Amino acid sequence: MSQRRRERRRVERNTQNSSTEIKKKYKALKIFFIATTVVFVILLFLLLVYSHMFVENHTH
């Protein structure tokens, strides 16, 4: 009886630990995606500015 209770408690603890790990991984993944999106947008903006300057310099 007590062993069953102990086993159940251990399983509950393991599921709690795994759920917190999943939350941590999800948060890290979310931060990574936001960071990569921001970097991509900045690079795109710089490319647009540079190409615009390049066209302006070579058409006149």
C-alpha distance matrix in Angstrom:
0.0 3.8 5.4 5.2 6.5 8.7 9.9 10.8 12.6 14.4 15.6 16.8 18.6 20.2 21.4 22.9 24.7 26.0 27.3 29.1 30.6 31.8 33.4 35.1 36.4 37.7 39.4 41.1 42.2 43.6 45.5 46.8 48.1 49.8 51.4 52.7 54.0 55.9 57.3 58.4 60.1 61.9 63.1 64.3 66.2 67.8 68.8 70.4 72.3 73.5 74.6 76.4 78.2 79.0 80.5 82.5 83.9 85.0 86.5 89.0
3.8 0.0 3.8 5.4 5.1 6.1 8.5 9.8 10.5 12.2 14.2 15.3 16.4 18.3 20.0 21.1 22.6 24.4 25.8 27.2 28.7 30.3 31.7 33.1 34.7 36.1 37.6 39.1 40.6 42.0 43.6 45.0 46.5 48.1 49.5 51.0 52.5 54.1 55.5 56.8 58.5 60.1 61.4 62.8 64.5 66.1 67.2 68.9 70.6 71.7 73.0 74.9 76.5 77.4 79.0 80.9 82.3 83.5 85.0 87.4
5.4 3.8 0.0 3.8 5.4 4.9 6.0 8.6 9.7 10.4 12.2 14.1 15.2 16.4 18.3 19.9 21.0 22.4 24.3 25.8 26.9 28.5 30.3 31.6 32.8 34.5 36.2 37.4 38.7 40.4 42.1 43.2 44.7 46.5 47.9 49.1 50.8 52.5 53.8 54.9 56.9 58.5 59.5 60.9 62.9 64.3 65.3 67.1 68.9 69.9 71.1 73.1 74.7 75.4 77.1 79.1 80.4 81.5 83.1 85.6
5.2 5.4 3.8 0.0 3.8 5.4 5.0 6.2 8.6 9.8 10.5 12.3 14.2 15.3 16.5 18.4 20.0 21.1 22.6 24.5 25.8 26.9 28.7 30.4 31.5 32.8 34.7 36.2 37.2 38.8 40.8 41.9 43.2 45.0 46.6 47.7 49.1 51.1 52.4 53.4 55.2 57.1 58.2 59.3 61.3 62.9 63.8 65.5 67.4 68.5 69.6 71.5 73.3 74.0 75.5 77.5 79.0 80.0 81.5 84.0
6.5 5.1 5.4 3.8 0.0 3.8 5.4 5.1 6.2 8.6 9.9 10.5 12.3 14.3 15.4 16.6 18.4 20.0 21.2 22.8 24.5 25.8 27.1 28.8 30.3 31.6 33.1 34.8 36.1 37.4 39.2 40.7 42.0 43.5 45.2 46.6 47.9 49.6 51.2 52.3 54.0 55.7 57.0 58.2 60.0 61.6 62.7 64.3 66.1 67.3 68.5 70.3 72.0 73.0 74.5 76.3 77.8 79.0 80.5 82.9
8.7 6.1 4.9 5.4 3.8 0.0 3.8 5.5 5.1 6.2 8.7 9.9 10.6 12.3 14.4 15.4 16.6 18.4 20.1 21.3 22.7 24.4 25.9 27.2 28.7 30.3 31.7 33.1 34.6 36.2 37.7 39.0 40.6 42.2 43.6 45.0 46.6 48.2 49.6 50.9 52.7 54.2 55.4 56.9 58.7 60.1 61.2 63.0 64.7 65.8 67.1 68.9 70.5 71.4 73.1 74.9 76.3 77.5 79.1 81.5
9.9 8.5 6.0 5.0 5.4 3.8 0.0 3.8 5.4 5.1 6.2 8.6 9.9 10.6 12.4 14.3 15.4 16.5 18.4 20.2 21.1 22.6 24.5 25.9 26.9 28.5 30.4 31.7 32.8 34.5 36.3 37.3 38.8 40.7 42.1 43.2 44.8 46.7 47.9 49.0 50.9 52.6 53.7 55.0 57.0 58.4 59.4 61.1 63.0 64.0 65.2 67.1 68.8 69.5 71.2 73.1 74.5 75.6 77.2 79.6
10.8 9.8 8.6 6.2 5.1 5.5 3.8 0.0 3.8 5.4 5.1 6.2 8.6 9.9 10.6 12.3 14.3 15.4 16.5 18.5 20.0 21.1 22.6 24.5 25.7 26.9 28.7 30.4 31.4 32.8 34.8 36.0 37.3 39.0 40.7 41.9 43.2 45.1 46.6 47.6 49.3 51.1 52.3 53.5 55.4 57.0 58.0 59.6 61.5 62.7 63.8 65.6 67.4 68.2 69.7 71.6 73.1 74.3 75.7 78.1
12.6 10.5 9.7 8.6 6.2 5.1 5.4 3.8 0.0 3.8 5.5 5.1 6.2 8.6 10.0 10.6 12.4 14.3 15.4 16.7 18.5 20.0 21.2 22.7 24.4 25.8 27.1 28.8 30.3 31.6 33.2 34.7 36.2 37.6 39.2 40.7 42.1 43.7 45.2 46.5 48.1 49.7 51.1 52.4 54.1 55.7 56.9 58.5 60.2 61.4 62.7 64.5 66.1 67.1 68.7 70.5 71.9 73.2 74.7 77.0
14.4 12.2 10.4 9.8 8.6 6.2 5.1 5.4 3.8 0.0 3.8 5.4 5.1 6.2 8.7 9.9 10.6 12.3 14.3 15.5 16.6 18.4 20.1 21.2 22.6 24.3 25.9 27.1 28.5 30.2 31.8 32.9 34.6 36.3 37.6 38.9 40.6 42.2 43.5 44.8 46.7 48.2 49.3 50.8 52.6 54.0 55.1 56.9 58.7 59.7 61.0 62.9 64.5 65.3 67.0 68.9 70.2 71.4 73.0 75.4
15.6 14.2 12.2 10.5 9.9 8.7 6.2 5.1 5.5 3.8 0.0 3.8 5.4 5.0 6.2 8.6 9.9 10.5 12.3 14.4 15.3 16.4 18.4 20.0 21.0 22.4 24.3 25.7 26.7 28.4 30.3 31.4 32.7 34.6 36.1 37.2 38.7 40.6 41.9 42.9 44.8 46.6 47.6 48.9 50.8 52.4 53.3 55.0 56.9 58.0 59.1 61.0 62.8 63.5 65.1 67.0 68.4 69.5 71.1 73.5
16.8 15.3 14.1 12.3 10.5 9.9 8.6 6.2 5.1 5.4 3.8 0.0 3.8 5.4 5.2 6.2 8.7 10.0 10.6 12.5 14.3 15.4 16.6 18.5 20.0 21.0 22.6 24.5 25.7 26.9 28.8 30.2 31.5 33.0 34.7 36.1 37.4 39.1 40.7 41.8 43.4 45.2 46.5 47.7 49.5 51.1 52.3 53.8 55.6 56.9 58.0 59.8 61.5 62.5 64.0 65.8 67.3 68.6 70.0 72.3
18.6 16.4 15.2 14.2 12.3 10.6 9.9 8.6 6.2 5.1 5.4 3.8 0.0 3.8 5.5 5.1 6.2 8.7 10.0 10.8 12.4 14.3 15.5 16.7 18.5 20.0 21.2 22.7 24.4 25.8 27.2 28.7 30.3 31.8 33.1 34.7 36.2 37.7 39.2 40.6 42.3 43.7 45.1 46.5 48.2 49.7 50.9 52.6 54.3 55.4 56.8 58.6 60.1 61.1 62.8 64.6 65.9 67.3 68.8 71.1
20.2 18.3 16.4 15.3 14.3 12.3 10.6 9.9 8.6 6.2 5.0 5.4 3.8 0.0 3.8 5.4 5.1 6.2 8.6 10.0 10.6 12.3 14.3 15.4 16.4 18.2 20.0 21.1 22.4 24.2 25.8 26.8 28.4 30.3 31.5 32.8 34.5 36.2 37.4 38.6 40.6 42.1 43.2 44.6 46.5 47.9 49.0 50.8 52.6 53.5 54.8 56.7 58.4 59.1 60.8 62.7 64.0 65.2 66.8 69.2
21.4 20.0 18.3 16.5 15.4 14.4 12.4 10.6 10.0 8.7 6.2 5.2 5.5 3.8 0.0 3.8 5.4 5.1 6.1 8.7 9.8 10.4 12.3 14.2 15.2 16.3 18.3 19.9 20.8 22.3 24.3 25.5 26.7 28.4 30.1 31.3 32.6 34.5 36.0 37.0 38.7 40.6 41.7 42.9 44.8 46.4 47.4 49.0 50.9 52.1 53.2 55.0 56.8 57.6 59.1 61.0 62.5 63.7 65.1 67.5
22.9 21.1 19.9 18.4 16.6 15.4 14.3 12.3 10.6 9.9 8.6 6.2 5.1 5.4 3.8 0.0 3.8 5.5 5.2 6.3 8.7 9.9 10.6 12.4 14.3 15.3 16.6 18.5 19.9 21.0 22.7 24.3 25.7 27.1 28.7 30.3 31.6 33.1 34.7 36.0 37.6 39.2 40.6 41.9 43.6 45.2 46.5 48.0 49.7 51.0 52.3 53.9 55.6 56.7 58.3 60.0 61.4 62.8 64.2 66.5
24.7 22.6 21.0 20.0 18.4 16.6 15.4 14.3 12.4 10.6 9.9 8.7 6.2 5.1 5.4 3.8 0.0 3.8 5.5 5.3 6.2 8.7 9.9 10.6 12.3 14.2 15.4 16.6 18.3 19.9 21.2 22.5 24.4 25.9 27.0 28.6 30.3 31.8 33.0 34.5 36.3 37.7 39.0 40.5 42.2 43.6 44.8 46.6 48.2 49.3 50.7 52.5 54.0 55.0 56.8 58.5 59.8 61.1 62.8 65.0
26.0 24.4 22.4 21.1 20.0 18.4 16.5 15.4 14.3 12.3 10.5 10.0 8.7 6.2 5.1 5.5 3.8 0.0 3.8 5.5 5.0 6.1 8.6 9.8 10.4 12.1 14.2 15.2 16.3 18.1 19.9 20.8 22.3 24.2 25.6 26.7 28.3 30.2 31.4 32.5 34.4 36.1 37.1 38.5 40.4 41.9 42.9 44.6 46.5 47.5 48.7 50.6 52.3 53.1 54.7 56.6 58.0 59.1 60.7 63.1
27.3 25.8 24.3 22.6 21.2 20.1 18.4 16.5 15.4 14.3 12.3 10.6 10.0 8.6 6.1 5.2 5.5 3.8 0.0 3.8 5.4 5.0 6.2 8.7 9.8 10.4 12.3 14.2 15.1 16.3 18.4 19.8 20.9 22.4 24.2 25.6 26.8 28.6 30.2 31.2 32.8 34.6 36.0 37.1 38.9 40.6 41.7 43.2 45.0 46.3 47.5 49.1 50.9 51.9 53.4 55.2 56.7 58.0 59.4 61.7
29.1 27.2 25.8 24.5 22.8 21.3 20.2 18.5 16.7 15.5 14.4 12.5 10.8 10.0 8.7 6.3 5.3 5.5 3.8 0.0 3.8 5.4 5.0 6.2 8.6 9.7 10.5 12.3 14.1 15.1 16.5 18.2 19.9 21.0 22.5 24.2 25.6 27.0 28.6 30.1 31.6 33.1 34.6 36.0 37.5 39.1 40.4 42.0 43.6 44.8 46.3 47.9 49.5 50.6 52.3 53.9 55.3 56.8 58.3 60.5
30.6 28.7 26.9 25.8 24.5 22.7 21.1 20.0 18.5 16.6 15.3 14.3 12.4 10.6 9.8 8.7 6.2 5.0 5.4 3.8 0.0 3.8 5.4 5.0 6.1 8.5 9.8 10.5 12.2 14.1 15.4 16.4 18.3 20.0 21.0 22.4 24.2 25.8 26.9 28.3 30.2 31.6 32.8 34.4 36.2 37.5 38.6 40.5 42.1 43.1 44.5 46.4 47.9 48.8 50.6 52.4 53.6 54.9 56.6 58.9
31.8 30.3 28.5 26.9 25.8 24.4 22.6 21.1 20.0 18.4 16.4 15.4 14.3 12.3 10.4 9.9 8.7 6.1 5.0 5.4 3.8 0.0 3.8 5.4 5.1 6.0 8.5 9.8 10.4 12.1 14.2 15.1 16.3 18.2 19.8 20.8 22.3 24.2 25.6 26.6 28.4 30.2 31.3 32.5 34.4 36.0 37.0 38.6 40.5 41.6 42.8 44.6 46.4 47.2 48.8 50.6 52.1 53.2 54.7 57.1
33.4 31.7 30.3 28.7 27.1 25.9 24.5 22.6 21.2 20.1 18.4 16.6 15.5 14.3 12.3 10.6 9.9 8.6 6.2 5.0 5.4 3.8 0.0 3.8 5.5 5.0 6.1 8.6 9.8 10.4 12.3 14.1 15.2 16.4 18.2 19.9 21.0 22.5 24.3 25.5 26.9 28.6 30.2 31.4 32.9 34.6 35.9 37.4 39.0 40.4 41.7 43.3 45.0 46.2 47.7 49.3 50.9 52.3 53.7 55.9
35.1 33.1 31.6 30.4 28.8 27.2 25.9 24.5 22.7 21.2 20.0 18.5 16.7 15.4 14.2 12.4 10.6 9.8 8.7 6.2 5.0 5.4 3.8 0.0 3.8 5.4 5.1 6.2 8.6 9.8 10.6 12.2 14.3 15.4 16.5 18.3 20.0 21.2 22.5 24.2 25.8 27.1 28.5 30.2 31.7 33.1 34.5 36.2 37.7 38.8 40.4 42.1 43.5 44.6 46.4 48.0 49.3 50.8 52.4 54.6
36.4 34.7 32.8 31.5 30.3 28.7 26.9 25.7 24.4 22.6 21.0 20.0 18.5 16.4 15.2 14.3 12.3 10.4 9.8 8.6 6.1 5.1 5.5 3.8 0.0 3.8 5.4 5.1 6.1 8.5 9.9 10.4 12.2 14.2 15.2 16.3 18.2 20.0 21.0 22.2 24.3 25.7 26.8 28.3 30.2 31.5 32.6 34.4 36.1 37.1 38.4 40.4 41.9 42.7 44.5 46.3 47.6 48.8 50.5 52.8
37.7 36.1 34.5 32.8 31.6 30.3 28.5 26.9 25.8 24.3 22.4 21.0 20.0 18.2 16.3 15.3 14.2 12.1 10.4 9.7 8.5 6.0 5.0 5.4 3.8 0.0 3.8 5.5 5.0 6.1 8.6 9.7 10.5 12.2 14.1 15.2 16.4 18.3 19.9 20.8 22.5 24.3 25.6 26.7 28.5 30.2 31.3 32.8 34.6 35.9 37.0 38.7 40.5 41.5 43.0 44.8 46.3 47.6 49.0 51.3
39.4 37.6 36.2 34.7 33.1 31.7 30.4 28.7 27.1 25.9 24.3 22.6 21.2 20.0 18.3 16.6 15.4 14.2 12.3 10.5 9.8 8.5 6.1 5.1 5.4 3.8 0.0 3.8 5.4 5.0 6.2 8.5 9.9 10.6 12.2 14.2 15.3 16.6 18.4 19.9 21.2 22.7 24.3 25.7 27.1 28.7 30.2 31.6 33.1 34.5 36.0 37.5 39.1 40.4 42.0 43.5 45.0 46.5 48.0 50.1
41.1 39.1 37.4 36.2 34.8 33.1 31.7 30.4 28.8 27.1 25.7 24.5 22.7 21.1 19.9 18.5 16.6 15.2 14.2 12.3 10.5 9.8 8.6 6.2 5.1 5.5 3.8 0.0 3.8 5.4 5.1 6.1 8.7 9.9 10.5 12.2 14.2 15.4 16.4 18.2 20.0 21.1 22.4 24.2 25.8 27.0 28.4 30.2 31.7 32.7 34.3 36.1 37.5 38.5 40.4 42.0 43.2 44.7 46.4 48.5
42.2 40.6 38.7 37.2 36.1 34.6 32.8 31.4 30.3 28.5 26.7 25.7 24.4 22.4 20.8 19.9 18.3 16.3 15.1 14.1 12.2 10.4 9.8 8.6 6.1 5.0 5.4 3.8 0.0 3.8 5.5 5.0 6.2 8.6 9.8 10.5 12.2 14.2 15.3 16.3 18.3 20.0 20.9 22.3 24.2 25.7 26.7 28.4 30.3 31.3 32.5 34.4 36.0 36.9 38.5 40.4 41.7 42.9 44.5 46.9
43.6 42.0 40.4 38.8 37.4 36.2 34.5 32.8 31.6 30.2 28.4 26.9 25.8 24.2 22.3 21.0 19.9 18.1 16.3 15.1 14.1 12.1 10.4 9.8 8.5 6.1 5.0 5.4 3.8 0.0 3.8 5.4 5.2 6.2 8.6 10.0 10.6 12.4 14.3 15.3 16.6 18.5 20.0 21.0 22.6 24.4 25.7 27.0 28.7 30.2 31.4 32.9 34.7 35.9 37.3 39.0 40.6 42.0 43.3 45.5
45.5 43.6 42.1 40.8 39.2 37.7 36.3 34.8 33.2 31.8 30.3 28.8 27.2 25.8 24.3 22.7 21.2 19.9 18.4 16.5 15.4 14.2 12.3 10.6 9.9 8.6 6.2 5.1 5.5 3.8 0.0 3.8 5.5 5.1 6.1 8.6 9.9 10.6 12.3 14.1 15.4 16.6 18.3 19.9 21.1 22.6 24.2 25.8 27.1 28.5 30.1 31.6 33.0 34.3 36.1 37.5 38.9 40.5 42.1 44.1
46.8 45.0 43.2 41.9 40.7 39.0 37.3 36.0 34.7 32.9 31.4 30.2 28.7 26.8 25.5 24.3 22.5 20.8 19.8 18.2 16.4 15.1 14.1 12.2 10.4 9.7 8.5 6.1 5.0 5.4 3.8 0.0 3.8 5.5 5.1 6.1 8.5 9.9 10.6 12.1 14.2 15.4 16.4 18.2 20.0 21.1 22.3 24.3 25.8 26.8 28.2 30.1 31.6 32.5 34.3 36.0 37.3 38.6 40.3 42.5
48.1 46.5 44.7 43.2 42.0 40.6 38.8 37.3 36.2 34.6 32.7 31.5 30.3 28.4 26.7 25.7 24.4 22.3 20.9 19.9 18.3 16.3 15.2 14.3 12.2 10.5 9.9 8.7 6.2 5.2 5.5 3.8 0.0 3.8 5.4 5.2 6.1 8.6 9.9 10.4 12.2 14.2 15.2 16.2 18.2 19.9 20.8 22.3 24.3 25.5 26.6 28.3 30.2 31.1 32.6 34.4 35.9 37.1 38.5 40.9
49.8 48.1 46.5 45.0 43.5 42.2 40.7 39.0 37.6 36.3 34.6 33.0 31.8 30.3 28.4 27.1 25.9 24.2 22.4 21.0 20.0 18.2 16.4 15.4 14.2 12.2 10.6 9.9 8.6 6.2 5.1 5.5 3.8 0.0 3.8 5.6 5.1 6.2 8.7 9.9 10.6 12.4 14.3 15.3 16.5 18.4 19.9 21.1 22.7 24.3 25.6 27.0 28.7 30.0 31.5 33.0 34.6 36.2 37.5 39.6
51.4 49.5 47.9 46.6 45.2 43.6 42.1 40.7 39.2 37.6 36.1 34.7 33.1 31.5 30.1 28.7 27.0 25.6 24.2 22.5 21.0 19.8 18.2 16.5 15.2 14.1 12.2 10.5 9.8 8.6 6.1 5.1 5.4 3.8 0.0 3.8 5.4 5.2 6.2 8.6 10.0 10.7 12.3 14.2 15.4 16.6 18.3 20.0 21.2 22.4 24.2 25.8 27.1 28.3 30.2 31.6 32.9 34.6 36.2 38.2
52.7 51.0 49.1 47.7 46.6 45.0 43.2 41.9 40.7 38.9 37.2 36.1 34.7 32.8 31.3 30.3 28.6 26.7 25.6 24.2 22.4 20.8 19.9 18.3 16.3 15.2 14.2 12.2 10.5 10.0 8.6 6.1 5.2 5.6 3.8 0.0 3.8 5.5 5.1 6.0 8.6 9.9 10.4 12.1 14.1 15.3 16.2 18.2 19.9 20.8 22.1 24.1 25.6 26.4 28.2 30.0 31.3 32.6 34.2 36.5
54.0 52.5 50.8 49.1 47.9 46.6 44.8 43.2 42.1 40.6 38.7 37.4 36.2 34.5 32.6 31.6 30.3 28.3 26.8 25.6 24.2 22.3 21.0 20.0 18.2 16.4 15.3 14.2 12.2 10.6 9.9 8.5 6.1 5.1 5.4 3.8 0.0 3.8 5.5 5.0 6.2 8.6 9.9 10.4 12.2 14.2 15.2 16.4 18.4 19.8 20.9 22.4 24.3 25.4 26.8 28.5 30.1 31.4 32.7 35.0
55.9 54.1 52.5 51.1 49.6 48.2 46.7 45.1 43.7 42.2 40.6 39.1 37.7 36.2 34.5 33.1 31.8 30.2 28.6 27.0 25.8 24.2 22.5 21.2 20.0 18.3 16.6 15.4 14.2 12.4 10.6 9.9 8.6 6.2 5.2 5.5 3.8 0.0 3.8 5.4 5.2 6.2 8.6 9.9 10.6 12.4 14.2 15.4 16.6 18.3 19.9 21.1 22.6 24.1 25.8 27.0 28.6 30.3 31.7 33.6
57.3 55.5 53.8 52.4 51.2 49.6 47.9 46.6 45.2 43.5 41.9 40.7 39.2 37.4 36.0 34.7 33.0 31.4 30.2 28.6 26.9 25.6 24.3 22.5 21.0 19.9 18.4 16.4 15.3 14.3 12.3 10.6 9.9 8.7 6.2 5.1 5.5 3.8 0.0 3.8 5.5 5.1 6.1 8.5 9.9 10.6 12.2 14.2 15.4 16.3 18.1 19.9 21.0 22.2 24.2 25.6 26.8 28.4 30.1 32.1
58.4 56.8 54.9 53.4 52.3 50.9 49.0 47.6 46.5 44.8 42.9 41.8 40.6 38.6 37.0 36.0 34.5 32.5 31.2 30.1 28.3 26.6 25.5 24.2 22.2 20.8 19.9 18.2 16.3 15.3 14.1 12.1 10.4 9.9 8.6 6.0 5.0 5.4 3.8 0.0 3.8 5.5 5.1 6.1 8.6 9.9 10.4 12.3 14.3 15.2 16.2 18.2 19.9 20.7 22.3 24.1 25.6 26.8 28.3 30.6
60.1 58.5 56.9 55.2 54.0 52.7 50.9 49.3 48.1 46.7 44.8 43.4 42.3 40.6 38.7 37.6 36.3 34.4 32.8 31.6 30.2 28.4 26.9 25.8 24.3 22.5 21.2 20.0 18.3 16.6 15.4 14.2 12.2 10.6 10.0 8.6 6.2 5.2 5.5 3.8 0.0 3.8 5.5 5.0 6.1 8.6 9.8 10.5 12.3 14.1 15.2 16.4 18.3 19.7 21.0 22.4 24.3 25.7 26.9 29.0
61.9 60.1 58.5 57.1 55.7 54.2 52.6 51.1 49.7 48.2 46.6 45.2 43.7 42.1 40.6 39.2 37.7 36.1 34.6 33.1 31.6 30.2 28.6 27.1 25.7 24.3 22.7 21.1 20.0 18.5 16.6 15.4 14.2 12.4 10.7 9.9 8.6 6.2 5.1 5.5 3.8 0.0 3.8 5.4 5.1 6.2 8.6 9.9 10.6 12.1 14.1 15.3 16.5 18.1 19.9 21.0 22.5 24.3 25.8 27.6
63.1 61.4 59.5 58.2 57.0 55.4 53.7 52.3 51.1 49.3 47.6 46.5 45.1 43.2 41.7 40.6 39.0 37.1 36.0 34.6 32.8 31.3 30.2 28.5 26.8 25.6 24.3 22.4 20.9 20.0 18.3 16.4 15.2 14.3 12.3 10.4 9.9 8.6 6.1 5.1 5.5 3.8 0.0 3.8 5.4 5.1 6.1 8.6 9.9 10.3 12.0 14.0 15.2 16.1 18.1 19.8 20.8 22.3 24.1 26.2
64.3 62.8 60.9 59.3 58.2 56.9 55.0 53.5 52.4 50.8 48.9 47.7 46.5 44.6 42.9 41.9 40.5 38.5 37.1 36.0 34.4 32.5 31.4 30.2 28.3 26.7 25.7 24.2 22.3 21.0 19.9 18.2 16.2 15.3 14.2 12.1 10.4 9.9 8.5 6.1 5.0 5.4 3.8 0.0 3.8 5.5 5.0 6.2 8.7 9.8 10.4 12.2 14.2 15.1 16.3 18.2 19.9 21.0 22.3 24.7
66.2 64.5 62.9 61.3 60.0 58.7 57.0 55.4 54.1 52.6 50.8 49.5 48.2 46.5 44.8 43.6 42.2 40.4 38.9 37.5 36.2 34.4 32.9 31.7 30.2 28.5 27.1 25.8 24.2 22.6 21.1 20.0 18.2 16.5 15.4 14.1 12.2 10.6 9.9 8.6 6.1 5.1 5.4 3.8 0.0 3.8 5.4 5.1 6.2 8.5 9.9 10.6 12.3 14.1 15.4 16.5 18.4 20.1 21.2 23.1
67.8 66.1 64.3 62.9 61.6 60.1 58.4 57.0 55.7 54.0 52.4 51.1 49.7 47.9 46.4 45.2 43.6 41.9 40.6 39.1 37.5 36.0 34.6 33.1 31.5 30.2 28.7 27.0 25.7 24.4 22.6 21.1 19.9 18.4 16.6 15.3 14.2 12.4 10.6 9.9 8.6 6.2 5.1 5.5 3.8 0.0 3.8 5.4 5.1 6.0 8.4 9.8 10.5 12.0 14.1 15.2 16.3 18.3 20.0 21.7
68.8 67.2 65.3 63.8 62.7 61.2 59.4 58.0 56.9 55.1 53.3 52.3 50.9 49.0 47.4 46.5 44.8 42.9 41.7 40.4 38.6 37.0 35.9 34.5 32.6 31.3 30.2 28.4 26.7 25.7 24.2 22.3 20.8 19.9 18.3 16.2 15.2 14.2 12.2 10.4 9.8 8.6 6.1 5.0 5.4 3.8 0.0 3.8 5.5 5.1 5.9 8.4 9.8 10.3 12.1 14.0 15.2 16.4 18.1 20.3
70.4 68.9 67.1 65.5 64.3 63.0 61.1 59.6 58.5 56.9 55.0 53.8 52.6 50.8 49.0 48.0 46.6 44.6 43.2 42.0 40.5 38.6 37.4 36.2 34.4 32.8 31.6 30.2 28.4 27.0 25.8 24.3 22.3 21.1 20.0 18.2 16.4 15.4 14.2 12.3 10.5 9.9 8.6 6.2 5.1 5.4 3.8 0.0 3.8 5.5 5.2 6.0 8.6 9.8 10.5 12.1 14.2 15.4 16.4 18.6
72.3 70.6 68.9 67.4 66.1 64.7 63.0 61.5 60.2 58.7 56.9 55.6 54.3 52.6 50.9 49.7 48.2 46.5 45.0 43.6 42.1 40.5 39.0 37.7 36.1 34.6 33.1 31.7 30.3 28.7 27.1 25.8 24.3 22.7 21.2 19.9 18.4 16.6 15.4 14.3 12.3 10.6 9.9 8.7 6.2 5.1 5.5 3.8 0.0 3.8 5.6 5.1 6.2 8.6 10.0 10.5 12.3 14.4 15.5 17.1
73.5 71.7 69.9 68.5 67.3 65.8 64.0 62.7 61.4 59.7 58.0 56.9 55.4 53.5 52.1 51.0 49.3 47.5 46.3 44.8 43.1 41.6 40.4 38.8 37.1 35.9 34.5 32.7 31.3 30.2 28.5 26.8 25.5 24.3 22.4 20.8 19.8 18.3 16.3 15.2 14.1 12.1 10.3 9.8 8.5 6.0 5.1 5.5 3.8 0.0 3.8 5.4 5.1 6.1 8.6 9.8 10.5 12.3 14.3 16.0
74.6 73.0 71.1 69.6 68.5 67.1 65.2 63.8 62.7 61.0 59.1 58.0 56.8 54.8 53.2 52.3 50.7 48.7 47.5 46.3 44.5 42.8 41.7 40.4 38.4 37.0 36.0 34.3 32.5 31.4 30.1 28.2 26.6 25.6 24.2 22.1 20.9 19.9 18.1 16.2 15.2 14.1 12.0 10.4 9.9 8.4 5.9 5.2 5.6 3.8 0.0 3.8 5.4 4.9 6.1 8.5 9.8 10.6 12.1 14.6
76.4 74.9 73.1 71.5 70.3 68.9 67.1 65.6 64.5 62.9 61.0 59.8 58.6 56.7 55.0 53.9 52.5 50.6 49.1 47.9 46.4 44.6 43.3 42.1 40.4 38.7 37.5 36.1 34.4 32.9 31.6 30.1 28.3 27.0 25.8 24.1 22.4 21.1 19.9 18.2 16.4 15.3 14.0 12.2 10.6 9.8 8.4 6.0 5.1 5.4 3.8 0.0 3.8 5.4 5.2 6.1 8.6 10.1 10.7 12.6
78.2 76.5 74.7 73.3 72.0 70.5 68.8 67.4 66.1 64.5 62.8 61.5 60.1 58.4 56.8 55.6 54.0 52.3 50.9 49.5 47.9 46.4 45.0 43.5 41.9 40.5 39.1 37.5 36.0 34.7 33.0 31.6 30.2 28.7 27.1 25.6 24.3 22.6 21.0 19.9 18.3 16.5 15.2 14.2 12.3 10.5 9.8 8.6 6.2 5.1 5.4 3.8 0.0 3.8 5.5 5.0 6.1 8.7 10.1 11.3
79.0 77.4 75.4 74.0 73.0 71.4 69.5 68.2 67.1 65.3 63.5 62.5 61.1 59.1 57.6 56.7 55.0 53.1 51.9 50.6 48.8 47.2 46.2 44.6 42.7 41.5 40.4 38.5 36.9 35.9 34.3 32.5 31.1 30.0 28.3 26.4 25.4 24.1 22.2 20.7 19.7 18.1 16.1 15.1 14.1 12.0 10.3 9.8 8.6 6.1 4.9 5.4 3.8 0.0 3.8 5.5 5.2 6.3 8.7 10.6
80.5 79.0 77.1 75.5 74.5 73.1 71.2 69.7 68.7 67.0 65.1 64.0 62.8 60.8 59.1 58.3 56.8 54.7 53.4 52.3 50.6 48.8 47.7 46.4 44.5 43.0 42.0 40.4 38.5 37.3 36.1 34.3 32.6 31.5 30.2 28.2 26.8 25.8 24.2 22.3 21.0 19.9 18.1 16.3 15.4 14.1 12.1 10.5 10.0 8.6 6.1 5.2 5.5 3.8 0.0 3.8 5.5 5.3 6.0 8.7
82.5 80.9 79.1 77.5 76.3 74.9 73.1 71.6 70.5 68.9 67.0 65.8 64.6 62.7 61.0 60.0 58.5 56.6 55.2 53.9 52.4 50.6 49.3 48.0 46.3 44.8 43.5 42.0 40.4 39.0 37.5 36.0 34.4 33.0 31.6 30.0 28.5 27.0 25.6 24.1 22.4 21.0 19.8 18.2 16.5 15.2 14.0 12.1 10.5 9.8 8.5 6.1 5.0 5.5 3.8 0.0 3.8 5.6 5.6 6.6
83.9 82.3 80.4 79.0 77.8 76.3 74.5 73.1 71.9 70.2 68.4 67.3 65.9 64.0 62.5 61.4 59.8 58.0 56.7 55.3 53.6 52.1 50.9 49.3 47.6 46.3 45.0 43.2 41.7 40.6 38.9 37.3 35.9 34.6 32.9 31.3 30.1 28.6 26.8 25.6 24.3 22.5 20.8 19.9 18.4 16.3 15.2 14.2 12.3 10.5 9.8 8.6 6.1 5.2 5.5 3.8 0.0 3.8 5.9 6.1
85.0 83.5 81.5 80.0 79.0 77.5 75.6 74.3 73.2 71.4 69.5 68.6 67.3 65.2 63.7 62.8 61.1 59.1 58.0 56.8 54.9 53.2 52.3 50.8 48.8 47.6 46.5 44.7 42.9 42.0 40.5 38.6 37.1 36.2 34.6 32.6 31.4 30.3 28.4 26.8 25.7 24.3 22.3 21.0 20.1 18.3 16.4 15.4 14.4 12.3 10.6 10.1 8.7 6.3 5.3 5.6 3.8 0.0 3.8 5.7
86.5 85.0 83.1 81.5 80.5 79.1 77.2 75.7 74.7 73.0 71.1 70.0 68.8 66.8 65.1 64.2 62.8 60.7 59.4 58.3 56.6 54.7 53.7 52.4 50.5 49.0 48.0 46.4 44.5 43.3 42.1 40.3 38.5 37.5 36.2 34.2 32.7 31.7 30.1 28.3 26.9 25.8 24.1 22.3 21.2 20.0 18.1 16.4 15.5 14.3 12.1 10.7 10.1 8.7 6.0 5.6 5.9 3.8 0.0 3.8
89.0 87.4 85.6 84.0 82.9 81.5 79.6 78.1 77.0 75.4 73.5 72.3 71.1 69.2 67.5 66.5 65.0 63.1 61.7 60.5 58.9 57.1 55.9 54.6 52.8 51.3 50.1 48.5 46.9 45.5 44.1 42.5 40.9 39.6 38.2 36.5 35.0 33.6 32.1 30.6 29.0 27.6 26.2 24.7 23.1 21.7 20.3 18.6 17.1 16.0 14.6 12.6 11.3 10.6 8.7 6.6 6.1 5.7 3.8 0.0
